[in-house]
Each structure stands twice: as C-alpha cells, then as structure tokens.
C-alpha cells in the first residue's frame, strides 16, 4: 500500500494543478477558489502548497476555503467533497447550474455525480475524469490533463485508460 502521507501530498498537488488546466465559463478568472467540504486528509499539504506557490500555471491567484455545508459552494471553482456530502453537493450544484469542478476520492464518486475521482492503482495515485459531467457544467479541461487521466464515460458506464 502506498505511503498515506505521500498519497495525501500527491492528491493535494493534483488538486492544485487541476486549476491550471481547467477553463470555467465566462471571462478568464483572476482567482480560483478551491473549497474543501467534509473529511479531507490532505488539507494541510494543500494549504502549505498554496502558501508556497499562490498562483497556478496561468497566473490565477489560488484561494483555499473550508466549507461547512453544500450550499457554501456558490463561490467555489473547485470543490473537494468528502463522501458524506456527495449527493447533497451534486444536487445543489445541478439545481443552481453552478460551474464547480467536483473532485472526490471515494468509491463510486463519479457514478454519484462527481467529475474527477482519485483512486490508487499499483502503489500510485491516479484520477478518473468524466467528460460528460464536465460538459454539463460548461467546464473545459485541457487535452494535456485528459491524456493523464482514466476517462470515465457515464453514458456507457465504462473506463478508458490512457
């Protein structure tokens, strides 16, 4: 099993870097709000990384917020959602048609409405992306990032590895 501390560092780095390869609807954002809701094991690593490098690769300022409930995601561009909150966050985001990138790590996260899900494969942390869910939220992800992901097709309920 992969070292938990290293796994958490990798998840934090991925989450931070997703912001530089993602485009949200409307004008280019000057800031990207990364929000954490529920049990997030890597929050201290993420906080340290953002403090050390407060901008992503496109020059957007990164901000970190801790949320208490799903309804707080209105000002987020990225939300890492703990398992206990997934269904409520997904319903709220869809009802409000919010362009929030939903990231998680639990079993069945994408099937439950998430967009990107972390998983472990042979001692490595990897991630799945569901392009259909991104499109529904008018969020675009660079081909560069998509090439690194396992692509999950919701309409076929299948995965395609890079």
VMD Tcl script that builds the backbone (N, CA, C; Angstrom):
set m [mol new atoms 486]
animate dup $m
set s [atomselect $m all]
$s set {name element resname resid chain x y z} {
  {N N UNK 1 A 0.838 -1.186 0.000}
  {CA C UNK 1 A 0.000 0.000 0.000}
  {C C UNK 1 A 0.881 1.246 0.000}
  {N N UNK 2 A 0.480 2.242 -0.775}
  {CA C UNK 2 A 1.256 3.473 -0.872}
  {C C UNK 2 A 1.281 4.184 0.476}
  {N N UNK 3 A 2.372 4.868 0.736}
  {CA C UNK 3 A 2.519 5.645 1.950}
  {C C UNK 3 A 1.404 6.693 2.000}
  {N N UNK 4 A 0.649 6.736 3.105}
  {CA C UNK 4 A -0.506 7.634 3.218}
  {C C UNK 4 A -0.079 9.093 3.095}
  {N N UNK 5 A 1.017 9.462 3.754}
  {CA C UNK 5 A 1.485 10.846 3.700}
  {C C UNK 5 A 1.820 11.238 2.262}
  {N N UNK 6 A 2.527 10.371 1.537}
  {CA C UNK 6 A 2.848 10.657 0.137}
  {C C UNK 6 A 1.592 10.719 -0.718}
  {N N UNK 7 A 0.634 9.836 -0.467}
  {CA C UNK 7 A -0.630 9.851 -1.204}
  {C C UNK 7 A -1.347 11.180 -1.007}
  {N N UNK 8 A -1.353 11.665 0.224}
  {CA C UNK 8 A -2.010 12.940 0.509}
  {C C UNK 8 A -1.305 14.100 -0.186}
  {N N UNK 9 A 0.023 14.078 -0.213}
  {CA C UNK 9 A 0.773 15.129 -0.912}
  {C C UNK 9 A 0.448 15.118 -2.401}
  {N N UNK 10 A 0.361 13.938 -2.973}
  {CA C UNK 10 A 0.071 13.812 -4.402}
  {C C UNK 10 A -1.340 14.313 -4.710}
  {N N UNK 11 A -2.311 13.946 -3.889}
  {CA C UNK 11 A -3.685 14.423 -4.096}
  {C C UNK 11 A -3.748 15.946 -4.003}
  {N N UNK 12 A -3.060 16.512 -3.021}
  {CA C UNK 12 A -3.042 17.969 -2.864}
  {C C UNK 12 A -2.427 18.633 -4.096}
  {N N UNK 13 A -1.318 18.070 -4.579}
  {CA C UNK 13 A -0.664 18.631 -5.764}
  {C C UNK 13 A -1.562 18.521 -6.996}
  {N N UNK 14 A -2.181 17.373 -7.190}
  {CA C UNK 14 A -3.109 17.213 -8.314}
  {C C UNK 14 A -4.223 18.257 -8.236}
  {N N UNK 15 A -4.857 18.370 -7.074}
  {CA C UNK 15 A -5.982 19.289 -6.923}
  {C C UNK 15 A -5.557 20.716 -7.265}
  {N N UNK 16 A -4.406 21.111 -6.780}
  {CA C UNK 16 A -3.888 22.446 -7.061}
  {C C UNK 16 A -3.614 22.620 -8.558}
  {N N UNK 17 A -3.012 21.616 -9.176}
  {CA C UNK 17 A -2.651 21.719 -10.593}
  {C C UNK 17 A -3.845 21.600 -11.533}
  {N N UNK 18 A -4.917 20.937 -11.113}
  {CA C UNK 18 A -6.116 20.874 -11.959}
  {C C UNK 18 A -6.561 22.282 -12.348}
  {N N UNK 19 A -6.375 23.256 -11.445}
  {CA C UNK 19 A -6.855 24.623 -11.693}
  {C C UNK 19 A -6.186 25.265 -12.904}
  {N N UNK 20 A -4.958 24.909 -13.177}
  {CA C UNK 20 A -4.236 25.492 -14.306}
  {C C UNK 20 A -4.551 24.853 -15.644}
  {N N UNK 21 A -5.297 23.774 -15.627}
  {CA C UNK 21 A -5.649 23.058 -16.855}
  {C C UNK 21 A -7.157 23.045 -17.081}
  {N N UNK 22 A -7.858 23.911 -16.354}
  {CA C UNK 22 A -9.315 23.945 -16.399}
  {C C UNK 22 A -9.773 25.339 -16.802}
  {N N UNK 23 A -10.821 25.385 -17.627}
  {CA C UNK 23 A -11.417 26.653 -18.033}
  {C C UNK 23 A -12.879 26.649 -17.619}
  {N N UNK 24 A -13.273 27.694 -16.918}
  {CA C UNK 24 A -14.649 27.852 -16.484}
  {C C UNK 24 A -15.366 28.803 -17.438}
  {N N UNK 25 A -16.701 28.741 -17.494}
  {CA C UNK 25 A -17.434 29.618 -18.413}
  {C C UNK 25 A -17.252 31.096 -18.061}
  {N N UNK 26 A -17.420 31.943 -19.072}
  {CA C UNK 26 A -17.299 33.386 -18.859}
  {C C UNK 26 A -15.881 33.868 -19.073}
  {N N UNK 27 A -15.606 35.044 -18.556}
  {CA C UNK 27 A -14.286 35.653 -18.699}
  {C C UNK 27 A -13.246 34.887 -17.897}
  {N N UNK 28 A -11.969 35.037 -18.302}
  {CA C UNK 28 A -10.882 34.393 -17.564}
  {C C UNK 28 A -10.884 34.910 -16.125}
  {N N UNK 29 A -10.812 33.991 -15.216}
  {CA C UNK 29 A -10.833 34.333 -13.796}
  {C C UNK 29 A -9.458 34.798 -13.329}
  {N N UNK 30 A -9.432 35.801 -12.466}
  {CA C UNK 30 A -8.176 36.235 -11.852}
  {C C UNK 30 A -7.837 35.373 -10.646}
  {N N UNK 31 A -8.879 34.803 -10.036}
  {CA C UNK 31 A -8.713 33.970 -8.850}
  {C C UNK 31 A -9.474 32.665 -9.023}
  {N N UNK 32 A -8.957 31.621 -8.394}
  {CA C UNK 32 A -9.645 30.332 -8.366}
  {C C UNK 32 A -9.800 29.941 -6.899}
  {N N UNK 33 A -11.046 29.741 -6.500}
  {CA C UNK 33 A -11.333 29.332 -5.128}
  {C C UNK 33 A -11.427 27.813 -5.057}
  {N N UNK 34 A -10.531 27.223 -4.282}
  {CA C UNK 34 A -10.542 25.785 -4.026}
  {C C UNK 34 A -11.209 25.595 -2.667}
  {N N UNK 35 A -12.254 24.787 -2.648}
  {CA C UNK 35 A -13.026 24.605 -1.420}
  {C C UNK 35 A -12.986 23.145 -0.975}
  {N N UNK 36 A -12.958 22.948 0.321}
  {CA C UNK 36 A -12.932 21.608 0.903}
  {C C UNK 36 A -14.164 21.430 1.773}
  {N N UNK 37 A -14.874 20.328 1.553}
  {CA C UNK 37 A -16.080 20.042 2.326}
  {C C UNK 37 A -16.019 18.617 2.843}
  {N N UNK 38 A -16.123 18.459 4.150}
  {CA C UNK 38 A -16.097 17.122 4.733}
  {C C UNK 38 A -14.697 16.699 5.113}
  {N N UNK 39 A -14.516 15.407 5.237}
  {CA C UNK 39 A -13.250 14.827 5.680}
  {C C UNK 39 A -12.236 14.844 4.540}
  {N N UNK 40 A -11.209 15.687 4.667}
  {CA C UNK 40 A -10.171 15.822 3.644}
  {C C UNK 40 A -8.825 15.616 4.329}
  {N N UNK 41 A -8.180 14.498 4.035}
  {CA C UNK 41 A -6.945 14.132 4.738}
  {C C UNK 41 A -5.739 14.968 4.327}
  {N N UNK 42 A -5.809 15.625 3.174}
  {CA C UNK 42 A -4.629 16.324 2.657}
  {C C UNK 42 A -4.720 17.845 2.772}
  {N N UNK 43 A -5.638 18.374 3.569}
  {CA C UNK 43 A -5.840 19.822 3.623}
  {C C UNK 43 A -4.600 20.594 4.070}
  {N N UNK 44 A -3.846 20.071 5.024}
  {CA C UNK 44 A -2.640 20.780 5.472}
  {C C UNK 44 A -1.576 20.836 4.384}
  {N N UNK 45 A -1.438 19.764 3.609}
  {CA C UNK 45 A -0.493 19.779 2.489}
  {C C UNK 45 A -0.926 20.810 1.450}
  {N N UNK 46 A -2.213 20.836 1.143}
  {CA C UNK 46 A -2.733 21.780 0.154}
  {C C UNK 46 A -2.524 23.219 0.620}
  {N N UNK 47 A -2.802 23.474 1.883}
  {CA C UNK 47 A -2.613 24.816 2.449}
  {C C UNK 47 A -1.152 25.253 2.317}
  {N N UNK 48 A -0.216 24.354 2.637}
  {CA C UNK 48 A 1.216 24.668 2.533}
  {C C UNK 48 A 1.637 24.916 1.092}
  {N N UNK 49 A 1.121 24.098 0.172}
  {CA C UNK 49 A 1.478 24.252 -1.243}
  {C C UNK 49 A 0.979 25.583 -1.803}
  {N N UNK 50 A -0.239 25.959 -1.444}
  {CA C UNK 50 A -0.793 27.226 -1.933}
  {C C UNK 50 A -0.045 28.404 -1.315}
  {N N UNK 51 A 0.341 28.272 -0.056}
  {CA C UNK 51 A 1.112 29.341 0.591}
  {C C UNK 51 A 2.463 29.512 -0.112}
  {N N UNK 52 A 3.096 28.394 -0.459}
  {CA C UNK 52 A 4.404 28.436 -1.123}
  {C C UNK 52 A 4.297 28.912 -2.575}
  {N N UNK 53 A 3.195 28.570 -3.237}
  {CA C UNK 53 A 3.012 28.946 -4.647}
  {C C UNK 53 A 1.554 29.366 -4.833}
  {N N UNK 54 A 1.246 30.655 -4.558}
  {CA C UNK 54 A -0.143 31.099 -4.523}
  {C C UNK 54 A -0.819 31.300 -5.880}
  {N N UNK 55 A -0.096 31.038 -6.968}
  {CA C UNK 55 A -0.701 31.153 -8.294}
  {C C UNK 55 A -0.525 29.857 -9.061}
  {N N UNK 56 A -1.495 29.563 -9.932}
  {CA C UNK 56 A -1.353 28.379 -10.781}
  {C C UNK 56 A -0.534 28.728 -12.023}
  {N N UNK 57 A -0.387 27.790 -12.934}
  {CA C UNK 57 A 0.485 27.979 -14.099}
  {C C UNK 57 A -0.003 29.066 -15.050}
  {N N UNK 58 A -1.278 29.454 -14.949}
  {CA C UNK 58 A -1.812 30.512 -15.813}
  {C C UNK 58 A -1.862 31.860 -15.098}
  {N N UNK 59 A -1.298 31.930 -13.894}
  {CA C UNK 59 A -1.219 33.187 -13.161}
  {C C UNK 59 A -2.427 33.520 -12.304}
  {N N UNK 60 A -3.370 32.605 -12.192}
  {CA C UNK 60 A -4.547 32.848 -11.356}
  {C C UNK 60 A -4.193 32.657 -9.880}
  {N N UNK 61 A -4.653 33.588 -9.056}
  {CA C UNK 61 A -4.462 33.506 -7.611}
  {C C UNK 61 A -5.275 32.335 -7.067}
  {N N UNK 62 A -4.669 31.492 -6.235}
  {CA C UNK 62 A -5.369 30.356 -5.629}
  {C C UNK 62 A -5.754 30.697 -4.193}
  {N N UNK 63 A -7.006 30.446 -3.858}
  {CA C UNK 63 A -7.522 30.674 -2.509}
  {C C UNK 63 A -8.092 29.366 -1.984}
  {N N UNK 64 A -7.916 29.120 -0.699}
  {CA C UNK 64 A -8.414 27.891 -0.083}
  {C C UNK 64 A -9.468 28.232 0.961}
  {N N UNK 65 A -10.618 27.537 0.872}
  {CA C UNK 65 A -11.710 27.747 1.814}
  {C C UNK 65 A -12.186 26.410 2.356}
  {N N UNK 66 A -12.579 26.415 3.622}
  {CA C UNK 66 A -13.189 25.247 4.257}
  {C C UNK 66 A -14.691 25.512 4.338}
  {N N UNK 67 A -15.477 24.588 3.839}
  {CA C UNK 67 A -16.926 24.756 3.828}
  {C C UNK 67 A -17.582 23.909 4.908}
  {N N UNK 68 A -18.737 24.355 5.355}
  {CA C UNK 68 A -19.489 23.608 6.360}
  {C C UNK 68 A -20.675 22.871 5.768}
  {N N UNK 69 A -21.190 23.376 4.629}
  {CA C UNK 69 A -22.362 22.733 4.023}
  {C C UNK 69 A -22.340 22.915 2.506}
  {N N UNK 70 A -23.105 22.093 1.810}
  {CA C UNK 70 A -23.137 22.093 0.345}
  {C C UNK 70 A -23.488 23.460 -0.223}
  {N N UNK 71 A -24.383 24.168 0.427}
  {CA C UNK 71 A -24.837 25.463 -0.080}
  {C C UNK 71 A -23.738 26.522 -0.106}
  {N N UNK 72 A -22.605 26.227 0.488}
  {CA C UNK 72 A -21.488 27.173 0.502}
  {C C UNK 72 A -20.628 27.103 -0.759}
  {N N UNK 73 A -20.937 26.196 -1.698}
  {CA C UNK 73 A -20.069 26.039 -2.878}
  {C C UNK 73 A -20.276 27.117 -3.936}
  {N N UNK 74 A -21.222 28.024 -3.738}
  {CA C UNK 74 A -21.536 29.060 -4.728}
  {C C UNK 74 A -20.318 29.846 -5.212}
  {N N UNK 75 A -19.357 30.102 -4.346}
  {CA C UNK 75 A -18.201 30.918 -4.712}
  {C C UNK 75 A -16.967 30.079 -5.062}
  {N N UNK 76 A -17.146 28.782 -5.205}
  {CA C UNK 76 A -16.021 27.880 -5.490}
  {C C UNK 76 A -15.913 27.602 -6.989}
  {N N UNK 77 A -14.696 27.439 -7.457}
  {CA C UNK 77 A -14.477 26.917 -8.803}
  {C C UNK 77 A -14.158 25.425 -8.723}
  {N N UNK 78 A -13.483 25.026 -7.648}
  {CA C UNK 78 A -13.139 23.621 -7.411}
  {C C UNK 78 A -13.615 23.265 -6.005}
  {N N UNK 79 A -14.263 22.119 -5.879}
  {CA C UNK 79 A -14.678 21.660 -4.550}
  {C C UNK 79 A -14.270 20.206 -4.383}
  {N N UNK 80 A -13.436 19.944 -3.367}
  {CA C UNK 80 A -13.148 18.564 -2.999}
  {C C UNK 80 A -14.193 18.189 -1.968}
  {N N UNK 81 A -14.939 17.130 -2.269}
  {CA C UNK 81 A -16.107 16.773 -1.475}
  {C C UNK 81 A -15.895 15.425 -0.793}
  {N N UNK 82 A -15.991 15.410 0.530}
  {CA C UNK 82 A -15.922 14.163 1.288}
  {C C UNK 82 A -17.144 13.306 1.005}
  {N N UNK 83 A -17.002 12.007 1.173}
  {CA C UNK 83 A -18.061 11.045 0.832}
  {C C UNK 83 A -19.427 11.357 1.427}
  {N N UNK 84 A -19.468 11.832 2.646}
  {CA C UNK 84 A -20.748 12.059 3.321}
  {C C UNK 84 A -21.566 13.183 2.683}
  {N N UNK 85 A -20.942 14.005 1.856}
  {CA C UNK 85 A -21.613 15.186 1.304}
  {C C UNK 85 A -21.891 15.102 -0.193}
  {N N UNK 86 A -21.476 14.043 -0.853}
  {CA C UNK 86 A -21.518 13.974 -2.317}
  {C C UNK 86 A -22.909 14.225 -2.884}
  {N N UNK 87 A -23.899 13.455 -2.489}
  {CA C UNK 87 A -25.229 13.566 -3.090}
  {C C UNK 87 A -25.805 14.966 -2.935}
  {N N UNK 88 A -25.666 15.536 -1.750}
  {CA C UNK 88 A -26.230 16.863 -1.496}
  {C C UNK 88 A -25.528 17.929 -2.345}
  {N N UNK 89 A -24.204 17.865 -2.435}
  {CA C UNK 89 A -23.445 18.833 -3.234}
  {C C UNK 89 A -23.815 18.705 -4.709}
  {N N UNK 90 A -23.897 17.487 -5.213}
  {CA C UNK 90 A -24.232 17.267 -6.622}
  {C C UNK 90 A -25.615 17.841 -6.927}
  {N N UNK 91 A -26.600 17.543 -6.095}
  {CA C UNK 91 A -27.964 18.064 -6.311}
  {C C UNK 91 A -27.980 19.590 -6.269}
  {N N UNK 92 A -27.281 20.169 -5.310}
  {CA C UNK 92 A -27.252 21.625 -5.176}
  {C C UNK 92 A -26.571 22.260 -6.390}
  {N N UNK 93 A -25.424 21.711 -6.799}
  {CA C UNK 93 A -24.706 22.259 -7.949}
  {C C UNK 93 A -25.567 22.194 -9.203}
  {N N UNK 94 A -26.243 21.065 -9.423}
  {CA C UNK 94 A -27.087 20.904 -10.605}
  {C C UNK 94 A -28.288 21.846 -10.564}
  {N N UNK 95 A -28.937 21.964 -9.413}
  {CA C UNK 95 A -30.110 22.831 -9.286}
  {C C UNK 95 A -29.761 24.294 -9.558}
  {N N UNK 96 A -28.607 24.720 -9.097}
  {CA C UNK 96 A -28.164 26.109 -9.280}
  {C C UNK 96 A -27.373 26.293 -10.580}
  {N N UNK 97 A -27.100 25.195 -11.280}
  {CA C UNK 97 A -26.305 25.199 -12.519}
  {C C UNK 97 A -24.960 25.901 -12.306}
  {N N UNK 98 A -24.290 25.534 -11.241}
  {CA C UNK 98 A -23.007 26.138 -10.890}
  {C C UNK 98 A -21.863 25.454 -11.630}
  {N N UNK 99 A -20.938 26.236 -12.192}
  {CA C UNK 99 A -19.770 25.653 -12.854}
  {C C UNK 99 A -18.666 25.339 -11.844}
  {N N UNK 100 A -18.929 24.373 -10.980}
  {CA C UNK 100 A -17.974 23.991 -9.935}
  {C C UNK 100 A -17.419 22.616 -10.274}
  {N N UNK 101 A -16.093 22.519 -10.355}
  {CA C UNK 101 A -15.419 21.249 -10.611}
  {C C UNK 101 A -15.472 20.416 -9.333}
  {N N UNK 102 A -16.220 19.317 -9.364}
  {CA C UNK 102 A -16.383 18.465 -8.181}
  {C C UNK 102 A -15.373 17.328 -8.205}
  {N N UNK 103 A -14.525 17.299 -7.190}
  {CA C UNK 103 A -13.461 16.304 -7.077}
  {C C UNK 103 A -13.675 15.529 -5.782}
  {N N UNK 104 A -13.387 14.232 -5.804}
  {CA C UNK 104 A -13.528 13.407 -4.609}
  {C C UNK 104 A -12.632 12.192 -4.688}
  {N N UNK 105 A -12.808 11.301 -3.744}
  {CA C UNK 105 A -11.933 10.154 -3.734}
  {C C UNK 105 A -12.578 8.864 -3.309}
  {N N UNK 106 A -13.829 8.904 -3.006}
  {CA C UNK 106 A -14.477 7.695 -2.529}
  {C C UNK 106 A -14.919 6.773 -3.645}
  {N N UNK 107 A -15.200 5.540 -3.286}
  {CA C UNK 107 A -15.701 4.563 -4.242}
  {C C UNK 107 A -17.005 5.066 -4.836}
  {N N UNK 108 A -17.099 5.038 -6.147}
  {CA C UNK 108 A -18.322 5.440 -6.827}
  {C C UNK 108 A -18.557 6.937 -6.873}
  {N N UNK 109 A -17.527 7.746 -6.634}
  {CA C UNK 109 A -17.708 9.204 -6.609}
  {C C UNK 109 A -18.259 9.725 -7.937}
  {N N UNK 110 A -17.691 9.303 -9.044}
  {CA C UNK 110 A -18.173 9.778 -10.346}
  {C C UNK 110 A -19.578 9.257 -10.622}
  {N N UNK 111 A -19.825 8.009 -10.303}
  {CA C UNK 111 A -21.151 7.434 -10.523}
  {C C UNK 111 A -22.217 8.171 -9.704}
  {N N UNK 112 A -21.803 8.779 -8.613}
  {CA C UNK 112 A -22.726 9.520 -7.742}
  {C C UNK 112 A -22.844 10.987 -8.152}
  {N N UNK 113 A -22.153 11.393 -9.222}
  {CA C UNK 113 A -22.300 12.756 -9.727}
  {C C UNK 113 A -21.043 13.595 -9.752}
  {N N UNK 114 A -19.909 13.062 -9.250}
  {CA C UNK 114 A -18.656 13.807 -9.270}
  {C C UNK 114 A -18.058 13.869 -10.666}
  {N N UNK 115 A -17.023 14.685 -10.827}
  {CA C UNK 115 A -16.388 14.877 -12.130}
  {C C UNK 115 A -14.996 14.261 -12.209}
  {N N UNK 116 A -14.243 14.378 -11.116}
  {CA C UNK 116 A -12.895 13.803 -11.045}
  {C C UNK 116 A -12.800 13.006 -9.753}
  {N N UNK 117 A -12.231 11.816 -9.845}
  {CA C UNK 117 A -12.110 10.961 -8.667}
  {C C UNK 117 A -10.697 10.401 -8.558}
  {N N UNK 118 A -10.101 10.547 -7.379}
  {CA C UNK 118 A -8.799 9.939 -7.111}
  {C C UNK 118 A -8.982 8.465 -6.794}
  {N N UNK 119 A -8.014 7.657 -7.207}
  {CA C UNK 119 A -8.004 6.248 -6.832}
  {C C UNK 119 A -6.562 5.773 -6.816}
  {N N UNK 120 A -6.334 4.635 -6.180}
  {CA C UNK 120 A -4.990 4.076 -6.107}
  {C C UNK 120 A -4.895 2.864 -7.011}
  {N N UNK 121 A -3.803 2.795 -7.768}
  {CA C UNK 121 A -3.565 1.669 -8.664}
  {C C UNK 121 A -2.081 1.321 -8.600}
  {N N UNK 122 A -1.785 0.130 -8.143}
  {CA C UNK 122 A -0.396 -0.344 -8.068}
  {C C UNK 122 A 0.538 0.687 -7.436}
  {N N UNK 123 A 0.247 1.058 -6.214}
  {CA C UNK 123 A 1.085 1.971 -5.437}
  {C C UNK 123 A 1.080 3.415 -5.956}
  {N N UNK 124 A 0.239 3.736 -6.927}
  {CA C UNK 124 A 0.212 5.091 -7.487}
  {C C UNK 124 A -1.170 5.718 -7.301}
  {N N UNK 125 A -1.169 7.027 -7.078}
  {CA C UNK 125 A -2.426 7.772 -7.051}
  {C C UNK 125 A -2.714 8.208 -8.483}
  {N N UNK 126 A -3.905 7.893 -8.941}
  {CA C UNK 126 A -4.339 8.262 -10.296}
  {C C UNK 126 A -5.670 8.978 -10.174}
  {N N UNK 127 A -6.200 9.411 -11.294}
  {CA C UNK 127 A -7.511 10.057 -11.267}
  {C C UNK 127 A -8.310 9.715 -12.509}
  {N N UNK 128 A -9.638 9.652 -12.300}
  {CA C UNK 128 A -10.602 9.432 -13.376}
  {C C UNK 128 A -11.290 10.759 -13.638}
  {N N UNK 129 A -11.610 10.997 -14.898}
  {CA C UNK 129 A -12.368 12.192 -15.268}
  {C C UNK 129 A -13.567 11.763 -16.094}
  {N N UNK 130 A -14.700 12.384 -15.852}
  {CA C UNK 130 A -15.912 12.126 -16.628}
  {C C UNK 130 A -16.201 13.354 -17.499}
  {N N UNK 131 A -15.824 13.314 -18.789}
  {CA C UNK 131 A -16.020 14.469 -19.674}
  {C C UNK 131 A -17.479 14.918 -19.792}
  {N N UNK 132 A -18.414 13.974 -19.739}
  {CA C UNK 132 A -19.832 14.346 -19.852}
  {C C UNK 132 A -20.269 15.235 -18.685}
  {N N UNK 133 A -19.785 14.920 -17.499}
  {CA C UNK 133 A -20.160 15.722 -16.324}
  {C C UNK 133 A -19.511 17.111 -16.386}
  {N N UNK 134 A -18.286 17.178 -16.928}
  {CA C UNK 134 A -17.640 18.479 -17.120}
  {C C UNK 134 A -18.459 19.318 -18.096}
  {N N UNK 135 A -18.860 18.706 -19.211}
  {CA C UNK 135 A -19.629 19.416 -20.237}
  {C C UNK 135 A -20.957 19.929 -19.685}
  {N N UNK 136 A -21.606 19.133 -18.850}
  {CA C UNK 136 A -22.883 19.559 -18.254}
  {C C UNK 136 A -22.721 20.827 -17.418}
  {N N UNK 137 A -21.536 21.037 -16.857}
  {CA C UNK 137 A -21.266 22.217 -16.030}
  {C C UNK 137 A -20.546 23.311 -16.824}
  {N N UNK 138 A -20.396 23.114 -18.142}
  {CA C UNK 138 A -19.684 24.065 -19.011}
  {C C UNK 138 A -18.243 24.294 -18.570}
  {N N UNK 139 A -17.616 23.248 -18.075}
  {CA C UNK 139 A -16.216 23.302 -17.661}
  {C C UNK 139 A -15.398 22.564 -18.711}
  {N N UNK 140 A -14.288 23.189 -19.122}
  {CA C UNK 140 A -13.413 22.554 -20.110}
  {C C UNK 140 A -12.086 22.210 -19.453}
  {N N UNK 141 A -11.556 21.055 -19.821}
  {CA C UNK 141 A -10.288 20.595 -19.287}
  {C C UNK 141 A -9.338 20.402 -20.468}
  {N N UNK 142 A -8.083 20.762 -20.290}
  {CA C UNK 142 A -7.122 20.672 -21.385}
  {C C UNK 142 A -6.872 19.221 -21.788}
  {N N UNK 143 A -6.576 19.046 -23.064}
  {CA C UNK 143 A -6.253 17.716 -23.584}
  {C C UNK 143 A -5.027 17.163 -22.872}
  {N N UNK 144 A -4.127 18.062 -22.485}
  {CA C UNK 144 A -2.913 17.672 -21.760}
  {C C UNK 144 A -3.260 16.899 -20.482}
  {N N UNK 145 A -4.216 17.421 -19.730}
  {CA C UNK 145 A -4.632 16.777 -18.486}
  {C C UNK 145 A -5.447 15.519 -18.767}
  {N N UNK 146 A -6.319 15.580 -19.751}
  {CA C UNK 146 A -7.155 14.423 -20.086}
  {C C UNK 146 A -6.307 13.216 -20.483}
  {N N UNK 147 A -5.151 13.463 -21.102}
  {CA C UNK 147 A -4.268 12.351 -21.502}
  {C C UNK 147 A -3.711 11.594 -20.298}
  {N N UNK 148 A -3.617 12.256 -19.157}
  {CA C UNK 148 A -3.080 11.614 -17.947}
  {C C UNK 148 A -4.133 10.835 -17.173}
  {N N UNK 149 A -5.394 11.081 -17.488}
  {CA C UNK 149 A -6.499 10.523 -16.707}
  {C C UNK 149 A -7.024 9.223 -17.286}
  {N N UNK 150 A -7.694 8.472 -16.433}
  {CA C UNK 150 A -8.562 7.394 -16.895}
  {C C UNK 150 A -9.878 8.097 -17.211}
  {N N UNK 151 A -10.360 7.944 -18.427}
  {CA C UNK 151 A -11.598 8.610 -18.842}
  {C C UNK 151 A -12.777 7.705 -18.517}
  {N N UNK 152 A -13.745 8.266 -17.819}
  {CA C UNK 152 A -14.944 7.526 -17.452}
  {C C UNK 152 A -16.100 8.057 -18.295}
  {N N UNK 153 A -16.722 7.172 -19.062}
  {CA C UNK 153 A -17.862 7.558 -19.889}
  {C C UNK 153 A -19.149 7.167 -19.175}
  {N N UNK 154 A -19.853 8.166 -18.671}
  {CA C UNK 154 A -21.056 7.930 -17.873}
  {C C UNK 154 A -22.144 7.227 -18.669}
  {N N UNK 155 A -22.298 7.601 -19.946}
  {CA C UNK 155 A -23.384 7.007 -20.724}
  {C C UNK 155 A -23.131 5.540 -21.059}
  {N N UNK 156 A -21.883 5.102 -21.012}
  {CA C UNK 156 A -21.560 3.687 -21.240}
  {C C UNK 156 A -21.190 2.972 -19.948}
  {N N UNK 157 A -21.003 3.761 -18.868}
  {CA C UNK 157 A -20.569 3.212 -17.588}
  {C C UNK 157 A -19.274 2.410 -17.759}
  {N N UNK 158 A -18.302 3.020 -18.478}
  {CA C UNK 158 A -17.039 2.332 -18.739}
  {C C UNK 158 A -15.863 3.285 -18.577}
  {N N UNK 159 A -14.682 2.706 -18.388}
  {CA C UNK 159 A -13.452 3.472 -18.235}
  {C C UNK 159 A -12.526 3.194 -19.404}
  {N N UNK 160 A -11.758 4.236 -19.790}
  {CA C UNK 160 A -10.746 4.087 -20.826}
  {C C UNK 160 A -9.448 4.629 -20.246}
  {N N UNK 161 A -8.462 3.758 -20.080}
  {CA C UNK 161 A -7.173 4.165 -19.511}
  {C C UNK 161 A -6.306 4.791 -20.597}
  {N N UNK 162 A -5.406 5.717 -20.203}
  {CA C UNK 162 A -4.523 6.353 -21.195}
  {C C UNK 162 A -3.523 5.371 -21.767}
}
mol reanalyze $m
mol bondsrecalc $m
mol representation Tube
mol addrep $m
